[in-house]
Amino acid sequence: MAVQTLSTTVSLSGAQRMTTMLSALLLGVFLIYGVGLANSAAVHNTAHDTRHSYGFPCH
């Protein structure tokens, strides 16, 4: 069986790269601090159950 993959290159300006980098950074900070350290039991349990559903042990 033959598999064909296509790849494309996208050129981004410096401003677009900076915007993408900052967006990814803010999303990561939110996920770690906003959800991971949340006091809400519902948010914590949802993150915990999602982690288990992907097969990652946590305790």
N, CA, C, O and CB atoms as a CASP TS submission, in Angstrom:
PFRMAT TS
TARGET T0000
AUTHOR 0000-0000-0000
METHOD Language model
MODEL 1
PARENT N/A
ATOM      1  N   MET     1       0.843  -1.162   0.000  1.00  0.00           N
ATOM      2  CA  MET     1       0.000   0.000   0.000  1.00  0.00           C
ATOM      3  C   MET     1       0.894   1.233   0.000  1.00  0.00           C
ATOM      4  O   MET     1       1.832   1.330   0.792  1.00  0.00           O
ATOM      5  CB  MET     1      -0.962  -0.006   1.211  1.00  0.00           C
ATOM      6  N   ALA     2       0.604   2.155  -0.875  1.00  0.00           N
ATOM      7  CA  ALA     2       1.387   3.380  -0.978  1.00  0.00           C
ATOM      8  C   ALA     2       0.672   4.501  -0.221  1.00  0.00           C
ATOM      9  O   ALA     2      -0.549   4.640  -0.281  1.00  0.00           O
ATOM     10  CB  ALA     2       1.610   3.773  -2.468  1.00  0.00           C
ATOM     11  N   VAL     3       1.450   5.271   0.472  1.00  0.00           N
ATOM     12  CA  VAL     3       0.912   6.408   1.223  1.00  0.00           C
ATOM     13  C   VAL     3       1.548   7.669   0.681  1.00  0.00           C
ATOM     14  O   VAL     3       2.772   7.782   0.606  1.00  0.00           O
ATOM     15  CB  VAL     3       1.174   6.263   2.761  1.00  0.00           C
ATOM     16  N   GLN     4       0.714   8.607   0.307  1.00  0.00           N
ATOM     17  CA  GLN     4       1.221   9.861  -0.231  1.00  0.00           C
ATOM     18  C   GLN     4       0.915  10.959   0.774  1.00  0.00           C
ATOM     19  O   GLN     4      -0.224  11.107   1.216  1.00  0.00           O
ATOM     20  CB  GLN     4       0.595  10.181  -1.627  1.00  0.00           C
ATOM     21  N   THR     5       1.923  11.717   1.128  1.00  0.00           N
ATOM     22  CA  THR     5       1.728  12.839   2.035  1.00  0.00           C
ATOM     23  C   THR     5       2.057  14.130   1.310  1.00  0.00           C
ATOM     24  O   THR     5       2.972  14.191   0.488  1.00  0.00           O
ATOM     25  CB  THR     5       2.596  12.687   3.305  1.00  0.00           C
ATOM     26  N   LEU     6       1.306  15.135   1.625  1.00  0.00           N
ATOM     27  CA  LEU     6       1.533  16.442   1.036  1.00  0.00           C
ATOM     28  C   LEU     6       1.961  17.392   2.139  1.00  0.00           C
ATOM     29  O   LEU     6       1.416  17.362   3.242  1.00  0.00           O
ATOM     30  CB  LEU     6       0.262  16.963   0.305  1.00  0.00           C
ATOM     31  N   SER     7       2.905  18.207   1.850  1.00  0.00           N
ATOM     32  CA  SER     7       3.302  19.216   2.823  1.00  0.00           C
ATOM     33  C   SER     7       3.387  20.563   2.118  1.00  0.00           C
ATOM     34  O   SER     7       3.782  20.669   0.957  1.00  0.00           O
ATOM     35  CB  SER     7       4.660  18.849   3.495  1.00  0.00           C
ATOM     36  N   THR     8       3.009  21.558   2.851  1.00  0.00           N
ATOM     37  CA  THR     8       3.084  22.914   2.313  1.00  0.00           C
ATOM     38  C   THR     8       3.850  23.777   3.297  1.00  0.00           C
ATOM     39  O   THR     8       3.879  23.501   4.496  1.00  0.00           O
ATOM     40  CB  THR     8       1.664  23.501   2.044  1.00  0.00           C
ATOM     41  N   THR     9       4.451  24.791   2.793  1.00  0.00           N
ATOM     42  CA  THR     9       5.195  25.733   3.606  1.00  0.00           C
ATOM     43  C   THR     9       4.456  27.060   3.606  1.00  0.00           C
ATOM     44  O   THR     9       4.065  27.575   2.559  1.00  0.00           O
ATOM     45  CB  THR     9       6.646  25.901   3.086  1.00  0.00           C
ATOM     46  N   VAL    10       4.275  27.600   4.803  1.00  0.00           N
ATOM     47  CA  VAL    10       3.595  28.878   4.933  1.00  0.00           C
ATOM     48  C   VAL    10       4.607  29.883   5.464  1.00  0.00           C
ATOM     49  O   VAL    10       5.256  29.642   6.483  1.00  0.00           O
ATOM     50  CB  VAL    10       2.341  28.775   5.871  1.00  0.00           C
ATOM     51  N   SER    11       4.736  30.982   4.787  1.00  0.00           N
ATOM     52  CA  SER    11       5.644  32.028   5.237  1.00  0.00           C
ATOM     53  C   SER    11       4.865  33.019   6.104  1.00  0.00           C
ATOM     54  O   SER    11       3.825  33.536   5.698  1.00  0.00           O
ATOM     55  CB  SER    11       6.311  32.749   4.025  1.00  0.00           C
ATOM     56  N   LEU    12       5.380  33.266   7.281  1.00  0.00           N
ATOM     57  CA  LEU    12       4.753  34.211   8.195  1.00  0.00           C
ATOM     58  C   LEU    12       5.702  35.374   8.446  1.00  0.00           C
ATOM     59  O   LEU    12       6.920  35.207   8.511  1.00  0.00           O
ATOM     60  CB  LEU    12       4.364  33.523   9.525  1.00  0.00           C
ATOM     61  N   SER    13       5.120  36.536   8.581  1.00  0.00           N
ATOM     62  CA  SER    13       5.938  37.698   8.902  1.00  0.00           C
ATOM     63  C   SER    13       6.330  37.621  10.378  1.00  0.00           C
ATOM     64  O   SER    13       5.795  36.801  11.126  1.00  0.00           O
ATOM     65  CB  SER    13       5.177  39.032   8.587  1.00  0.00           C
ATOM     66  N   GLY    14       7.238  38.453  10.780  1.00  0.00           N
ATOM     67  CA  GLY    14       7.669  38.487  12.171  1.00  0.00           C
ATOM     68  C   GLY    14       6.523  38.802  13.124  1.00  0.00           C
ATOM     69  O   GLY    14       6.442  38.221  14.206  1.00  0.00           O
ATOM     70  N   ALA    15       5.648  39.703  12.739  1.00  0.00           N
ATOM     71  CA  ALA    15       4.501  40.060  13.584  1.00  0.00           C
ATOM     72  C   ALA    15       3.533  38.885  13.719  1.00  0.00           C
ATOM     73  O   ALA    15       2.985  38.653  14.796  1.00  0.00           O
ATOM     74  CB  ALA    15       3.766  41.284  13.005  1.00  0.00           C
ATOM     75  N   GLN    16       3.325  38.154  12.642  1.00  0.00           N
ATOM     76  CA  GLN    16       2.440  36.993  12.699  1.00  0.00           C
ATOM     77  C   GLN    16       3.035  35.894  13.568  1.00  0.00           C
ATOM     78  O   GLN    16       2.313  35.227  14.310  1.00  0.00           O
ATOM     79  CB  GLN    16       2.168  36.461  11.291  1.00  0.00           C
ATOM     80  N   ARG    17       4.325  35.705  13.482  1.00  0.00           N
ATOM     81  CA  ARG    17       4.993  34.712  14.329  1.00  0.00           C
ATOM     82  C   ARG    17       4.889  35.094  15.799  1.00  0.00           C
ATOM     83  O   ARG    17       4.641  34.239  16.650  1.00  0.00           O
ATOM     84  CB  ARG    17       6.469  34.565  13.926  1.00  0.00           C
ATOM     85  N   MET    18       5.077  36.375  16.099  1.00  0.00           N
ATOM     86  CA  MET    18       4.995  36.852  17.474  1.00  0.00           C
ATOM     87  C   MET    18       3.576  36.685  18.018  1.00  0.00           C
ATOM     88  O   MET    18       3.391  36.276  19.164  1.00  0.00           O
ATOM     89  CB  MET    18       5.432  38.324  17.559  1.00  0.00           C
ATOM     90  N   THR    19       2.576  37.004  17.192  1.00  0.00           N
ATOM     91  CA  THR    19       1.185  36.849  17.607  1.00  0.00           C
ATOM     92  C   THR    19       0.862  35.382  17.890  1.00  0.00           C
ATOM     93  O   THR    19       0.207  35.072  18.885  1.00  0.00           O
ATOM     94  CB  THR    19       0.240  37.404  16.531  1.00  0.00           C
ATOM     95  N   THR    20       1.313  34.491  17.029  1.00  0.00           N
ATOM     96  CA  THR    20       1.083  33.064  17.219  1.00  0.00           C
ATOM     97  C   THR    20       1.775  32.570  18.478  1.00  0.00           C
ATOM     98  O   THR    20       1.192  31.806  19.248  1.00  0.00           O
ATOM     99  CB  THR    20       1.571  32.275  16.004  1.00  0.00           C
ATOM    100  N   MET    21       3.007  32.997  18.695  1.00  0.00           N
ATOM    101  CA  MET    21       3.758  32.576  19.869  1.00  0.00           C
ATOM    102  C   MET    21       3.097  33.058  21.156  1.00  0.00           C
ATOM    103  O   MET    21       2.974  32.295  22.114  1.00  0.00           O
ATOM    104  CB  MET    21       5.188  33.093  19.791  1.00  0.00           C
ATOM    105  N   LEU    22       2.673  34.313  21.183  1.00  0.00           N
ATOM    106  CA  LEU    22       2.035  34.849  22.379  1.00  0.00           C
ATOM    107  C   LEU    22       0.688  34.187  22.640  1.00  0.00           C
ATOM    108  O   LEU    22       0.325  33.961  23.795  1.00  0.00           O
ATOM    109  CB  LEU    22       1.860  36.353  22.251  1.00  0.00           C
ATOM    110  N   SER    23      -0.056  33.875  21.587  1.00  0.00           N
ATOM    111  CA  SER    23      -1.335  33.180  21.754  1.00  0.00           C
ATOM    112  C   SER    23      -1.127  31.795  22.353  1.00  0.00           C
ATOM    113  O   SER    23      -1.857  31.392  23.259  1.00  0.00           O
ATOM    114  CB  SER    23      -2.065  33.066  20.408  1.00  0.00           C
ATOM    115  N   ALA    24      -0.142  31.074  21.853  1.00  0.00           N
ATOM    116  CA  ALA    24       0.158  29.746  22.379  1.00  0.00           C
ATOM    117  C   ALA    24       0.630  29.833  23.829  1.00  0.00           C
ATOM    118  O   ALA    24       0.269  28.994  24.653  1.00  0.00           O
ATOM    119  CB  ALA    24       1.221  29.054  21.512  1.00  0.00           C
ATOM    120  N   LEU    25       1.430  30.841  24.136  1.00  0.00           N
ATOM    121  CA  LEU    25       1.910  31.023  25.499  1.00  0.00           C
ATOM    122  C   LEU    25       0.759  31.315  26.463  1.00  0.00           C
ATOM    123  O   LEU    25       0.697  30.742  27.551  1.00  0.00           O
ATOM    124  CB  LEU    25       2.934  32.152  25.547  1.00  0.00           C
ATOM    125  N   LEU    26      -0.147  32.204  26.064  1.00  0.00           N
ATOM    126  CA  LEU    26      -1.285  32.535  26.922  1.00  0.00           C
ATOM    127  C   LEU    26      -2.216  31.335  27.108  1.00  0.00           C
ATOM    128  O   LEU    26      -2.739  31.125  28.202  1.00  0.00           O
ATOM    129  CB  LEU    26      -2.065  33.714  26.334  1.00  0.00           C
ATOM    130  N   LEU    27      -2.424  30.556  26.064  1.00  0.00           N
ATOM    131  CA  LEU    27      -3.246  29.356  26.190  1.00  0.00           C
ATOM    132  C   LEU    27      -2.593  28.364  27.150  1.00  0.00           C
ATOM    133  O   LEU    27      -3.270  27.783  27.997  1.00  0.00           O
ATOM    134  CB  LEU    27      -3.468  28.701  24.810  1.00  0.00           C
ATOM    135  N   GLY    28      -1.299  28.173  27.023  1.00  0.00           N
ATOM    136  CA  GLY    28      -0.584  27.268  27.915  1.00  0.00           C
ATOM    137  C   GLY    28      -0.633  27.714  29.363  1.00  0.00           C
ATOM    138  O   GLY    28      -0.840  26.898  30.262  1.00  0.00           O
ATOM    139  N   VAL    29      -0.444  29.003  29.591  1.00  0.00           N
ATOM    140  CA  VAL    29      -0.507  29.530  30.961  1.00  0.00           C
ATOM    141  C   VAL    29      -1.903  29.331  31.529  1.00  0.00           C
ATOM    142  O   VAL    29      -2.048  28.945  32.689  1.00  0.00           O
ATOM    143  CB  VAL    29      -0.122  31.030  30.996  1.00  0.00           C
ATOM    144  N   PHE    30      -2.932  29.589  30.728  1.00  0.00           N
ATOM    145  CA  PHE    30      -4.297  29.379  31.199  1.00  0.00           C
ATOM    146  C   PHE    30      -4.540  27.916  31.545  1.00  0.00           C
ATOM    147  O   PHE    30      -5.128  27.610  32.583  1.00  0.00           O
ATOM    148  CB  PHE    30      -5.299  29.841  30.145  1.00  0.00           C
ATOM    149  N   LEU    31      -4.089  27.009  30.677  1.00  0.00           N
ATOM    150  CA  LEU    31      -4.324  25.591  30.939  1.00  0.00           C
ATOM    151  C   LEU    31      -3.619  25.120  32.198  1.00  0.00           C
ATOM    152  O   LEU    31      -4.173  24.333  32.966  1.00  0.00           O
ATOM    153  CB  LEU    31      -3.871  24.759  29.759  1.00  0.00           C
ATOM    154  N   ILE    32      -2.414  25.592  32.412  1.00  0.00           N
ATOM    155  CA  ILE    32      -1.671  25.144  33.586  1.00  0.00           C
ATOM    156  C   ILE    32      -2.190  25.787  34.861  1.00  0.00           C
ATOM    157  O   ILE    32      -2.468  25.090  35.837  1.00  0.00           O
ATOM    158  CB  ILE    32      -0.196  25.450  33.420  1.00  0.00           C
ATOM    159  N   TYR    33      -2.323  27.102  34.863  1.00  0.00           N
ATOM    160  CA  TYR    33      -2.712  27.794  36.089  1.00  0.00           C
ATOM    161  C   TYR    33      -4.220  27.944  36.242  1.00  0.00           C
ATOM    162  O   TYR    33      -4.744  27.839  37.351  1.00  0.00           O
ATOM    163  CB  TYR    33      -2.071  29.149  36.128  1.00  0.00           C
ATOM    164  N   GLY    34      -4.915  28.188  35.145  1.00  0.00           N
ATOM    165  CA  GLY    34      -6.353  28.403  35.236  1.00  0.00           C
ATOM    166  C   GLY    34      -7.130  27.142  35.515  1.00  0.00           C
ATOM    167  O   GLY    34      -8.098  27.168  36.276  1.00  0.00           O
ATOM    168  N   VAL    35      -6.730  26.044  34.919  1.00  0.00           N
ATOM    169  CA  VAL    35      -7.445  24.786  35.091  1.00  0.00           C
ATOM    170  C   VAL    35      -6.727  23.873  36.080  1.00  0.00           C
ATOM    171  O   VAL    35      -7.358  23.290  36.961  1.00  0.00           O
ATOM    172  CB  VAL    35      -7.605  24.080  33.746  1.00  0.00           C
ATOM    173  N   GLY    36      -5.442  23.752  35.938  1.00  0.00           N
ATOM    174  CA  GLY    36      -4.697  22.821  36.782  1.00  0.00           C
ATOM    175  C   GLY    36      -4.701  23.168  38.248  1.00  0.00           C
ATOM    176  O   GLY    36      -4.682  22.274  39.094  1.00  0.00           O
ATOM    177  N   LEU    37      -4.726  24.447  38.570  1.00  0.00           N
ATOM    178  CA  LEU    37      -4.686  24.870  39.964  1.00  0.00           C
ATOM    179  C   LEU    37      -6.006  25.480  40.424  1.00  0.00           C
ATOM    180  O   LEU    37      -6.049  26.182  41.434  1.00  0.00           O
ATOM    181  CB  LEU    37      -3.569  25.863  40.168  1.00  0.00           C
ATOM    182  N   ALA    38      -7.076  25.214  39.689  1.00  0.00           N
ATOM    183  CA  ALA    38      -8.378  25.790  40.027  1.00  0.00           C
ATOM    184  C   ALA    38      -8.885  25.219  41.341  1.00  0.00           C
ATOM    185  O   ALA    38      -8.653  24.052  41.655  1.00  0.00           O
ATOM    186  CB  ALA    38      -9.396  25.530  38.904  1.00  0.00           C
ATOM    187  N   ASN    39      -9.571  26.044  42.095  1.00  0.00           N
ATOM    188  CA  ASN    39     -10.164  25.600  43.347  1.00  0.00           C
ATOM    189  C   ASN    39     -11.482  24.876  43.130  1.00  0.00           C
ATOM    190  O   ASN    39     -11.935  24.134  44.001  1.00  0.00           O
ATOM    191  CB  ASN    39     -10.372  26.775  44.266  1.00  0.00           C
ATOM    192  N   SER    40     -12.091  25.085  41.991  1.00  0.00           N
ATOM    193  CA  SER    40     -13.369  24.457  41.693  1.00  0.00           C
ATOM    194  C   SER    40     -13.188  22.952  41.551  1.00  0.00           C
ATOM    195  O   SER    40     -12.379  22.488  40.747  1.00  0.00           O
ATOM    196  CB  SER    40     -13.983  25.050  40.413  1.00  0.00           C
ATOM    197  N   ALA    41     -13.932  22.206  42.324  1.00  0.00           N
ATOM    198  CA  ALA    41     -13.836  20.748  42.261  1.00  0.00           C
ATOM    199  C   ALA    41     -14.301  20.224  40.907  1.00  0.00           C
ATOM    200  O   ALA    41     -13.748  19.243  40.410  1.00  0.00           O
ATOM    201  CB  ALA    41     -14.662  20.110  43.382  1.00  0.00           C
ATOM    202  N   ALA    42     -15.296  20.852  40.305  1.00  0.00           N
ATOM    203  CA  ALA    42     -15.807  20.389  39.008  1.00  0.00           C
ATOM    204  C   ALA    42     -14.745  20.525  37.922  1.00  0.00           C
ATOM    205  O   ALA    42     -14.559  19.609  37.122  1.00  0.00           O
ATOM    206  CB  ALA    42     -17.067  21.177  38.612  1.00  0.00           C
ATOM    207  N   VAL    43     -14.052  21.654  37.888  1.00  0.00           N
ATOM    208  CA  VAL    43     -13.014  21.864  36.878  1.00  0.00           C
ATOM    209  C   VAL    43     -11.869  20.886  37.101  1.00  0.00           C
ATOM    210  O   VAL    43     -11.358  20.288  36.154  1.00  0.00           O
ATOM    211  CB  VAL    43     -12.497  23.320  36.915  1.00  0.00           C
ATOM    212  N   HIS    44     -11.472  20.730  38.353  1.00  0.00           N
ATOM    213  CA  HIS    44     -10.373  19.820  38.665  1.00  0.00           C
ATOM    214  C   HIS    44     -10.737  18.384  38.293  1.00  0.00           C
ATOM    215  O   HIS    44      -9.932  17.676  37.689  1.00  0.00           O
ATOM    216  CB  HIS    44     -10.011  19.907  40.156  1.00  0.00           C
ATOM    217  N   ASN    45     -11.937  17.958  38.649  1.00  0.00           N
ATOM    218  CA  ASN    45     -12.353  16.583  38.361  1.00  0.00           C
ATOM    219  C   ASN    45     -12.490  16.335  36.871  1.00  0.00           C
ATOM    220  O   ASN    45     -12.188  15.240  36.397  1.00  0.00           O
ATOM    221  CB  ASN    45     -13.666  16.274  39.053  1.00  0.00           C
ATOM    222  N   THR    46     -12.943  17.334  36.124  1.00  0.00           N
ATOM    223  CA  THR    46     -13.037  17.189  34.675  1.00  0.00           C
ATOM    224  C   THR    46     -11.651  17.005  34.067  1.00  0.00           C
ATOM    225  O   THR    46     -11.457  16.132  33.221  1.00  0.00           O
ATOM    226  CB  THR    46     -13.736  18.411  34.055  1.00  0.00           C
ATOM    227  N   ALA    47     -10.687  17.817  34.490  1.00  0.00           N
ATOM    228  CA  ALA    47      -9.314  17.673  33.990  1.00  0.00           C
ATOM    229  C   ALA    47      -8.742  16.321  34.394  1.00  0.00           C
ATOM    230  O   ALA    47      -8.043  15.677  33.611  1.00  0.00           O
ATOM    231  CB  ALA    47      -8.415  18.811  34.522  1.00  0.00           C
ATOM    232  N   HIS    48      -9.039  15.897  35.612  1.00  0.00           N
ATOM    233  CA  HIS    48      -8.546  14.621  36.126  1.00  0.00           C
ATOM    234  C   HIS    48      -9.121  13.457  35.308  1.00  0.00           C
ATOM    235  O   HIS    48      -8.388  12.551  34.911  1.00  0.00           O
ATOM    236  CB  HIS    48      -8.912  14.464  37.623  1.00  0.00           C
ATOM    237  N   ASP    49     -10.424  13.485  35.062  1.00  0.00           N
ATOM    238  CA  ASP    49     -11.061  12.409  34.303  1.00  0.00           C
ATOM    239  C   ASP    49     -10.590  12.393  32.855  1.00  0.00           C
ATOM    240  O   ASP    49     -10.431  11.324  32.267  1.00  0.00           O
ATOM    241  CB  ASP    49     -12.576  12.552  34.353  1.00  0.00           C
ATOM    242  N   THR    50     -10.368  13.565  32.281  1.00  0.00           N
ATOM    243  CA  THR    50      -9.862  13.635  30.912  1.00  0.00           C
ATOM    244  C   THR    50      -8.470  13.026  30.830  1.00  0.00           C
ATOM    245  O   THR    50      -8.157  12.300  29.887  1.00  0.00           O
ATOM    246  CB  THR    50      -9.838  15.090  30.414  1.00  0.00           C
ATOM    247  N   ARG    51      -7.647  13.321  31.808  1.00  0.00           N
ATOM    248  CA  ARG    51      -6.293  12.761  31.838  1.00  0.00           C
ATOM    249  C   ARG    51      -6.360  11.236  31.895  1.00  0.00           C
ATOM    250  O   ARG    51      -5.598  10.558  31.205  1.00  0.00           O
ATOM    251  CB  ARG    51      -5.496  13.314  33.048  1.00  0.00           C
ATOM    252  N   HIS    52      -7.259  10.694  32.707  1.00  0.00           N
ATOM    253  CA  HIS    52      -7.405   9.242  32.789  1.00  0.00           C
ATOM    254  C   HIS    52      -7.964   8.657  31.499  1.00  0.00           C
ATOM    255  O   HIS    52      -7.571   7.558  31.107  1.00  0.00           O
ATOM    256  CB  HIS    52      -8.307   8.870  33.956  1.00  0.00           C
ATOM    257  N   SER    53      -8.876   9.369  30.824  1.00  0.00           N
ATOM    258  CA  SER    53      -9.473   8.842  29.591  1.00  0.00           C
ATOM    259  C   SER    53      -8.428   8.703  28.490  1.00  0.00           C
ATOM    260  O   SER    53      -8.587   7.872  27.595  1.00  0.00           O
ATOM    261  CB  SER    53     -10.616   9.750  29.118  1.00  0.00           C
ATOM    262  N   TYR    54      -7.364   9.502  28.538  1.00  0.00           N
ATOM    263  CA  TYR    54      -6.279   9.382  27.563  1.00  0.00           C
ATOM    264  C   TYR    54      -5.226   8.359  27.982  1.00  0.00           C
ATOM    265  O   TYR    54      -4.263   8.121  27.252  1.00  0.00           O
ATOM    266  CB  TYR    54      -5.621  10.728  27.356  1.00  0.00           C
ATOM    267  N   GLY    55      -5.407   7.759  29.146  1.00  0.00           N
ATOM    268  CA  GLY    55      -4.502   6.716  29.584  1.00  0.00           C
ATOM    269  C   GLY    55      -3.303   7.200  30.372  1.00  0.00           C
ATOM    270  O   GLY    55      -2.366   6.429  30.581  1.00  0.00           O
ATOM    271  N   PHE    56      -3.294   8.456  30.820  1.00  0.00           N
ATOM    272  CA  PHE    56      -2.184   8.968  31.607  1.00  0.00           C
ATOM    273  C   PHE    56      -2.461   8.761  33.091  1.00  0.00           C
ATOM    274  O   PHE    56      -3.439   9.294  33.615  1.00  0.00           O
ATOM    275  CB  PHE    56      -1.942  10.458  31.302  1.00  0.00           C
ATOM    276  N   PRO    57      -1.625   8.003  33.767  1.00  0.00           N
ATOM    277  CA  PRO    57      -1.827   7.855  35.209  1.00  0.00           C
ATOM    278  C   PRO    57      -1.408   9.127  35.933  1.00  0.00           C
ATOM    279  O   PRO    57      -0.519   9.843  35.472  1.00  0.00           O
ATOM    280  CB  PRO    57      -1.037   6.645  35.751  1.00  0.00           C
ATOM    281  N   CYS    58      -2.031   9.402  37.036  1.00  0.00           N
ATOM    282  CA  CYS    58      -1.669  10.613  37.766  1.00  0.00           C
ATOM    283  C   CYS    58      -1.527  10.366  39.261  1.00  0.00           C
ATOM    284  O   CYS    58      -1.167  11.280  40.004  1.00  0.00           O
ATOM    285  CB  CYS    58      -2.701  11.690  37.525  1.00  0.00           C
ATOM    286  N   HIS    59      -1.799   9.166  39.706  1.00  0.00           N
ATOM    287  CA  HIS    59      -1.598   8.878  41.139  1.00  0.00           C
ATOM    288  C   HIS    59      -1.310   7.420  41.344  1.00  0.00           C
ATOM    289  O   HIS    59      -1.113   6.984  42.478  1.00  0.00           O
ATOM    290  CB  HIS    59      -2.822   9.287  41.964  1.00  0.00           C
TER
END
